[in-house]
């Protein structure tokens, strides 16, 4: 037989220790001789392939070609070719090579069909018959080989891949030669067929087949391991994994063990066939692969270990003299033999040669410096001696690990050194049952002990699934390792590295993920400064994501990549599980932002197209969570991703489903989040008037939950800076009338949403629409809301609606006053309990409403408001209110002050004796009568002049305007003298002069009107004239129209211009 591997590898590779009783050179000669005999037999037997039972089989015998009709031979060849093509699809190895052969045969079949059609049944001469016979035999042999390669053990086929490609190459070339022997020129065939046959024959004769690169690499590593006698378990594990990849089988231990058992059966059959060379090599391979974890159970290894250990004795042995290198005097690691027959350490003798020496260091005889040969026997003996001593040392150290810290540290250092030295030492540590002791050391208070222990445990589990499982079986092992994740940097790094090795076993991944806090700690480590620990933690999390529950835990710890991967590319059941987890998860704004940036939205939107209602519901709930972070909601709108939600909302969904409720709530969430950012961007959610109308119409067609969401959505849209068009369109769709009816809704949430949206639409609406829509019943409803609602935003909106009603509609004012609402409005200003987010809006809107009741033309309402204690509250707001509140307060004080003169009571004159008269009443310096804040609304009595003067310096011109209007009431008509005096004494004239420098023309004009009256009085002209001159001159030079003329008139009062000046 042809040797399974290269002959050189066979000859240079020693047999296992148990069979190495003969001289290696004699063994090599025997193997070489058997190989030559095998090749002779191959040539003698003709076409051979791997038989069904492992025996060498030949193709079906072909009868004497001269006795068989040509057409029959050709038919057999066609049948065999078709059978080969089919069988080539199912081969387990060398798929590419078999596919190449099948491609050739695909071209052969049409030629043979044509040949058969033109060949007479009688055999004319032997040429065609001989060629057809060869063709049929070779194609049949190829078919038999393909069938064999489709059912034999994969490992066995892999190890025979070189022989297989050799047979394929031989068969292909023989078929090509047979085609060239066909007498095509003498037959009635087309030139195209003859040309095709010539090209095909030439191509097949030159065909070359080679084993696949992965298969060649695997064979080279096997040969190297046998040649170097590498029996390391780690290397055996990696070789078995390489074989699994090469032949396309799972790396699952059960699968590998079954495949390996079948391989051994194949080898046993080879021995029965007395294929000695193949059997020897296969025994070597079996011995090597048997060291792998997957090919034998832990119990089997344990039995073998203790059988060996019990035969060793209890004391280490000193090395034999032959173990020492004559140059270094140390025990050799890599002994090599020189041409003189002496053995030295390789590095030592190479250094001897490098120094220029050419003689033997011992015998001083000349040496061939280019000849160094492995002394395999000696090397194996040294390794056995070391292994024996290490087993004895390791078995005797265990008791020291229960002593004090110093002894434990020394023992751990020695144990670590042994584990680093050789894989077999690690096996010994596990077999000696060190694992429970080492796990126990993780509970010590000494961090050095814990660090050493973690490192040793990692060495033990490297490339050993058995050891990983043994550690996981120790009580509290995983928990103890996880605790180290929360400790100092070095220990944390060692713990992550150990857990990473353990996580290569899928079953252990479940244990790791279940330890409380483990995944959270790993996510924290990812963000640490230690790059190696962070990389290991990231890889560990990737391994743990093998389990769905771990993926959910990672997401809860803000590590979302595995969850997003499941959402994007996982099976449907997994997507559902992840969406449900995301929907029920508590997310921070940072988490929402991260999920959105990393692409969570698209798979969620895709799930909306599913037929499964639960899937849709969970996806919508997750989108709702993500959109509650403002920038996410804004981006959803920008991307047009809200359209699928609107489509779903418009669909006819059974009433029993709350899907539409969730969709509507999600649209609301998105809109509110985007509106909260106060962007000036024009956001397009509803793209057409029809869509706006369709959505708003659902308010009348759905239940309270959807009604509230839709009303809230429109309210948020109407709050946007670019929402004027939206408000206009809603008014055109008769939204005001509909909302007024909704203000009486029994569901308080729907009512509140309707009132707020109505408030928005009334702000810049048509007065005629307001007059027609707001009836007495509507006002009663709004007043009821103001009096009873617990929702401050709803109350503020109701107040705003009333304040937006046209002041000219006196009947509205009368209805409200008759309902006793003025005191209610005042109470919202006075109520110190207001502290919510809408407190300021409540106060501002209450002040705005009161402006219609405190006009001088409505003395009864003024009186009610004053008796309610409004005026002191207004004075207080001048100093502490919001800008709008200050403006409204100043306006209200102005309106009150306009009535002060008529309400100021004359001072009564008392007759009789002065000693019996009551104390004289104090006369108001402004109104020359008896005043008070409550009865005559006097600004002086209310201590409002100072606060009003302070507002003249406000940067908001509307506030200055309102304050100046209020102050100007002090100098109206006959009060010019007394009012000017009060302003002077209050240091109020200079602030008015400063107002002349305002950029607001309206404000300048109002200040000019006040000063024009004051400067009519000689006293104040003299005092303030110089101060006002420059601002007045500036106005005359820079302004036009009434303002310029008014400034010029004042300058004339100040004698700066004459009365006939062109400025007038």
Secondary structure as the mmCIF struct_conf table of DSSP 4:
data_model
#
loop_
_struct_conf.conf_type_id
_struct_conf.id
_struct_conf.beg_label_comp_id
_struct_conf.beg_label_asym_id
_struct_conf.beg_label_seq_id
_struct_conf.end_label_comp_id
_struct_conf.end_label_asym_id
_struct_conf.end_label_seq_id
BEND BEND1 UNK A 4 UNK A 5
HELX_RH_AL_P HELX_RH_AL_P1 UNK A 7 UNK A 12
BEND BEND2 UNK A 13 UNK A 13
HELX_LH_PP_P HELX_LH_PP_P1 UNK A 14 UNK A 16
HELX_RH_3T_P HELX_RH_3T_P1 UNK A 17 UNK A 19
TURN_TY1_P TURN_TY1_P1 UNK A 20 UNK A 21
BEND BEND3 UNK A 22 UNK A 22
HELX_RH_AL_P HELX_RH_AL_P2 UNK A 24 UNK A 45
BEND BEND4 UNK A 47 UNK A 47
STRN STRN1 UNK A 48 UNK A 50
TURN_TY1_P TURN_TY1_P2 UNK A 52 UNK A 53
BEND BEND5 UNK A 54 UNK A 55
STRN STRN2 UNK A 56 UNK A 58
HELX_LH_PP_P HELX_LH_PP_P2 UNK A 59 UNK A 64
HELX_RH_3T_P HELX_RH_3T_P2 UNK A 65 UNK A 67
BEND BEND6 UNK A 68 UNK A 68
HELX_RH_AL_P HELX_RH_AL_P3 UNK A 70 UNK A 88
TURN_TY1_P TURN_TY1_P3 UNK A 89 UNK A 90
BEND BEND7 UNK A 92 UNK A 93
HELX_RH_AL_P HELX_RH_AL_P4 UNK A 95 UNK A 118
BEND BEND8 UNK A 119 UNK A 119
BEND BEND9 UNK A 121 UNK A 122
HELX_RH_AL_P HELX_RH_AL_P5 UNK A 126 UNK A 148
TURN_TY1_P TURN_TY1_P4 UNK A 149 UNK A 151
BEND BEND10 UNK A 152 UNK A 152
HELX_RH_AL_P HELX_RH_AL_P6 UNK A 154 UNK A 159
TURN_TY1_P TURN_TY1_P5 UNK A 160 UNK A 160
HELX_RH_AL_P HELX_RH_AL_P7 UNK A 161 UNK A 181
BEND BEND11 UNK A 182 UNK A 182
HELX_RH_3T_P HELX_RH_3T_P3 UNK A 184 UNK A 186
BEND BEND12 UNK A 187 UNK A 187
HELX_RH_AL_P HELX_RH_AL_P8 UNK A 191 UNK A 205
TURN_TY1_P TURN_TY1_P6 UNK A 206 UNK A 206
HELX_RH_AL_P HELX_RH_AL_P9 UNK A 213 UNK A 227
TURN_TY1_P TURN_TY1_P7 UNK A 228 UNK A 229
HELX_RH_AL_P HELX_RH_AL_P10 UNK A 233 UNK A 247
TURN_TY1_P TURN_TY1_P8 UNK A 248 UNK A 248
HELX_RH_AL_P HELX_RH_AL_P11 UNK A 253 UNK A 272
TURN_TY1_P TURN_TY1_P9 UNK A 273 UNK A 274
HELX_RH_AL_P HELX_RH_AL_P12 UNK A 276 UNK A 289
TURN_TY1_P TURN_TY1_P10 UNK A 290 UNK A 291
BEND BEND13 UNK A 292 UNK A 292
HELX_RH_3T_P HELX_RH_3T_P4 UNK A 293 UNK A 295
BEND BEND14 UNK A 296 UNK A 296
HELX_RH_AL_P HELX_RH_AL_P13 UNK A 298 UNK A 309
TURN_TY1_P TURN_TY1_P11 UNK A 310 UNK A 311
BEND BEND15 UNK A 312 UNK A 312
BEND BEND16 UNK A 314 UNK A 315
HELX_LH_PP_P HELX_LH_PP_P3 UNK A 316 UNK A 320
HELX_RH_3T_P HELX_RH_3T_P5 UNK A 321 UNK A 323
STRN STRN3 UNK A 324 UNK A 324
TURN_TY1_P TURN_TY1_P12 UNK A 326 UNK A 328
BEND BEND17 UNK A 330 UNK A 330
STRN STRN4 UNK A 331 UNK A 331
BEND BEND18 UNK A 333 UNK A 334
STRN STRN5 UNK A 335 UNK A 337
TURN_TY1_P TURN_TY1_P13 UNK A 339 UNK A 340
BEND BEND19 UNK A 341 UNK A 341
STRN STRN6 UNK A 343 UNK A 345
HELX_RH_AL_P HELX_RH_AL_P14 UNK A 346 UNK A 354
TURN_TY1_P TURN_TY1_P14 UNK A 355 UNK A 356
STRN STRN7 UNK A 359 UNK A 359
TURN_TY1_P TURN_TY1_P15 UNK A 361 UNK A 363
STRN STRN8 UNK A 366 UNK A 366
TURN_TY1_P TURN_TY1_P16 UNK A 369 UNK A 370
STRN STRN9 UNK A 373 UNK A 374
HELX_RH_AL_P HELX_RH_AL_P15 UNK A 376 UNK A 397
HELX_RH_3T_P HELX_RH_3T_P6 UNK A 398 UNK A 402
BEND BEND20 UNK A 403 UNK A 403
HELX_RH_AL_P HELX_RH_AL_P16 UNK A 405 UNK A 421
HELX_RH_AL_P HELX_RH_AL_P17 UNK A 423 UNK A 431
TURN_TY1_P TURN_TY1_P17 UNK A 432 UNK A 433
HELX_RH_AL_P HELX_RH_AL_P18 UNK A 435 UNK A 441
TURN_TY1_P TURN_TY1_P18 UNK A 442 UNK A 443
BEND BEND21 UNK A 444 UNK A 445
HELX_RH_AL_P HELX_RH_AL_P19 UNK A 447 UNK A 461
TURN_TY1_P TURN_TY1_P19 UNK A 462 UNK A 463
HELX_RH_AL_P HELX_RH_AL_P20 UNK A 465 UNK A 473
BEND BEND22 UNK A 474 UNK A 474
TURN_TY1_P TURN_TY1_P20 UNK A 475 UNK A 476
HELX_RH_AL_P HELX_RH_AL_P21 UNK A 477 UNK A 483
HELX_RH_3T_P HELX_RH_3T_P7 UNK A 484 UNK A 486
BEND BEND23 UNK A 487 UNK A 487
HELX_RH_AL_P HELX_RH_AL_P22 UNK A 489 UNK A 502
TURN_TY1_P TURN_TY1_P21 UNK A 503 UNK A 504
BEND BEND24 UNK A 505 UNK A 505
HELX_RH_AL_P HELX_RH_AL_P23 UNK A 506 UNK A 514
BEND BEND25 UNK A 515 UNK A 515
TURN_TY1_P TURN_TY1_P22 UNK A 516 UNK A 517
HELX_RH_AL_P HELX_RH_AL_P24 UNK A 518 UNK A 526
TURN_TY1_P TURN_TY1_P23 UNK A 527 UNK A 527
BEND BEND26 UNK A 528 UNK A 529
HELX_RH_AL_P HELX_RH_AL_P25 UNK A 531 UNK A 544
TURN_TY1_P TURN_TY1_P24 UNK A 545 UNK A 546
BEND BEND27 UNK A 547 UNK A 547
HELX_RH_AL_P HELX_RH_AL_P26 UNK A 548 UNK A 556
TURN_TY1_P TURN_TY1_P25 UNK A 557 UNK A 558
HELX_RH_AL_P HELX_RH_AL_P27 UNK A 561 UNK A 569
BEND BEND28 UNK A 570 UNK A 570
HELX_RH_AL_P HELX_RH_AL_P28 UNK A 572 UNK A 584
BEND BEND29 UNK A 585 UNK A 585
HELX_RH_AL_P HELX_RH_AL_P29 UNK A 589 UNK A 597
TURN_TY1_P TURN_TY1_P26 UNK A 598 UNK A 599
HELX_RH_AL_P HELX_RH_AL_P30 UNK A 600 UNK A 606
HELX_RH_3T_P HELX_RH_3T_P8 UNK A 607 UNK A 609
BEND BEND30 UNK A 610 UNK A 611
HELX_RH_AL_P HELX_RH_AL_P31 UNK A 613 UNK A 627
TURN_TY1_P TURN_TY1_P27 UNK A 628 UNK A 628
BEND BEND31 UNK A 629 UNK A 629
HELX_RH_AL_P HELX_RH_AL_P32 UNK A 630 UNK A 638
TURN_TY1_P TURN_TY1_P28 UNK A 639 UNK A 642
HELX_RH_AL_P HELX_RH_AL_P33 UNK A 643 UNK A 650
BEND BEND32 UNK A 651 UNK A 651
TURN_TY1_P TURN_TY1_P29 UNK A 655 UNK A 656
HELX_RH_AL_P HELX_RH_AL_P34 UNK A 659 UNK A 675
TURN_TY1_P TURN_TY1_P30 UNK A 676 UNK A 678
BEND BEND33 UNK A 681 UNK A 681
BEND BEND34 UNK A 685 UNK A 686
BEND BEND35 UNK A 688 UNK A 688
HELX_RH_AL_P HELX_RH_AL_P35 UNK A 689 UNK A 701
BEND BEND36 UNK A 702 UNK A 702
HELX_RH_AL_P HELX_RH_AL_P36 UNK A 704 UNK A 719
BEND BEND37 UNK A 720 UNK A 720
TURN_TY1_P TURN_TY1_P31 UNK A 721 UNK A 722
HELX_RH_AL_P HELX_RH_AL_P37 UNK A 724 UNK A 732
TURN_TY1_P TURN_TY1_P32 UNK A 733 UNK A 734
HELX_RH_AL_P HELX_RH_AL_P38 UNK A 735 UNK A 742
TURN_TY1_P TURN_TY1_P33 UNK A 743 UNK A 744
BEND BEND38 UNK A 746 UNK A 747
HELX_RH_AL_P HELX_RH_AL_P39 UNK A 748 UNK A 763
TURN_TY1_P TURN_TY1_P34 UNK A 764 UNK A 764
HELX_RH_AL_P HELX_RH_AL_P40 UNK A 767 UNK A 773
HELX_RH_AL_P HELX_RH_AL_P41 UNK A 776 UNK A 788
BEND BEND39 UNK A 790 UNK A 790
HELX_RH_AL_P HELX_RH_AL_P42 UNK A 792 UNK A 804
BEND BEND40 UNK A 805 UNK A 805
TURN_TY1_P TURN_TY1_P35 UNK A 807 UNK A 808
HELX_RH_AL_P HELX_RH_AL_P43 UNK A 810 UNK A 818
TURN_TY1_P TURN_TY1_P36 UNK A 819 UNK A 820
HELX_RH_AL_P HELX_RH_AL_P44 UNK A 821 UNK A 830
TURN_TY1_P TURN_TY1_P37 UNK A 832 UNK A 833
BEND BEND41 UNK A 836 UNK A 836
TURN_TY1_P TURN_TY1_P38 UNK A 837 UNK A 838
HELX_RH_AL_P HELX_RH_AL_P45 UNK A 839 UNK A 850
TURN_TY1_P TURN_TY1_P39 UNK A 851 UNK A 853
BEND BEND42 UNK A 854 UNK A 855
TURN_TY1_P TURN_TY1_P40 UNK A 856 UNK A 857
HELX_RH_AL_P HELX_RH_AL_P46 UNK A 859 UNK A 867
TURN_TY1_P TURN_TY1_P41 UNK A 868 UNK A 869
HELX_RH_AL_P HELX_RH_AL_P47 UNK A 870 UNK A 880
BEND BEND43 UNK A 881 UNK A 881
HELX_RH_AL_P HELX_RH_AL_P48 UNK A 883 UNK A 897
TURN_TY1_P TURN_TY1_P42 UNK A 898 UNK A 899
HELX_RH_AL_P HELX_RH_AL_P49 UNK A 900 UNK A 903
HELX_LH_PP_P HELX_LH_PP_P4 UNK A 904 UNK A 904
STRN STRN10 UNK A 905 UNK A 905
HELX_LH_PP_P HELX_LH_PP_P5 UNK A 906 UNK A 909
BEND BEND44 UNK A 912 UNK A 912
HELX_RH_3T_P HELX_RH_3T_P9 UNK A 914 UNK A 916
BEND BEND45 UNK A 917 UNK A 917
HELX_LH_PP_P HELX_LH_PP_P6 UNK A 918 UNK A 924
TURN_TY1_P TURN_TY1_P43 UNK A 925 UNK A 927
BEND BEND46 UNK A 928 UNK A 929
STRN STRN11 UNK A 930 UNK A 930
TURN_TY1_P TURN_TY1_P44 UNK A 933 UNK A 936
TURN_TY1_P TURN_TY1_P45 UNK A 939 UNK A 943
HELX_RH_AL_P HELX_RH_AL_P50 UNK A 945 UNK A 951
TURN_TY1_P TURN_TY1_P46 UNK A 952 UNK A 953
BEND BEND47 UNK A 955 UNK A 955
HELX_RH_AL_P HELX_RH_AL_P51 UNK A 957 UNK A 968
HELX_RH_3T_P HELX_RH_3T_P10 UNK A 969 UNK A 971
BEND BEND48 UNK A 972 UNK A 972
HELX_RH_3T_P HELX_RH_3T_P11 UNK A 973 UNK A 975
HELX_RH_AL_P HELX_RH_AL_P52 UNK A 976 UNK A 985
TURN_TY1_P TURN_TY1_P47 UNK A 986 UNK A 987
HELX_RH_AL_P HELX_RH_AL_P53 UNK A 989 UNK A 994
HELX_RH_3T_P HELX_RH_3T_P12 UNK A 995 UNK A 997
BEND BEND49 UNK A 999 UNK A 999
HELX_RH_AL_P HELX_RH_AL_P54 UNK A 1001 UNK A 1014
TURN_TY1_P TURN_TY1_P48 UNK A 1015 UNK A 1016
BEND BEND50 UNK A 1017 UNK A 1017
HELX_RH_AL_P HELX_RH_AL_P55 UNK A 1018 UNK A 1038
HELX_RH_AL_P HELX_RH_AL_P56 UNK A 1041 UNK A 1053
TURN_TY1_P TURN_TY1_P49 UNK A 1054 UNK A 1055
BEND BEND51 UNK A 1056 UNK A 1057
TURN_TY1_P TURN_TY1_P50 UNK A 1059 UNK A 1060
TURN_TY1_P TURN_TY1_P51 UNK A 1062 UNK A 1063
#
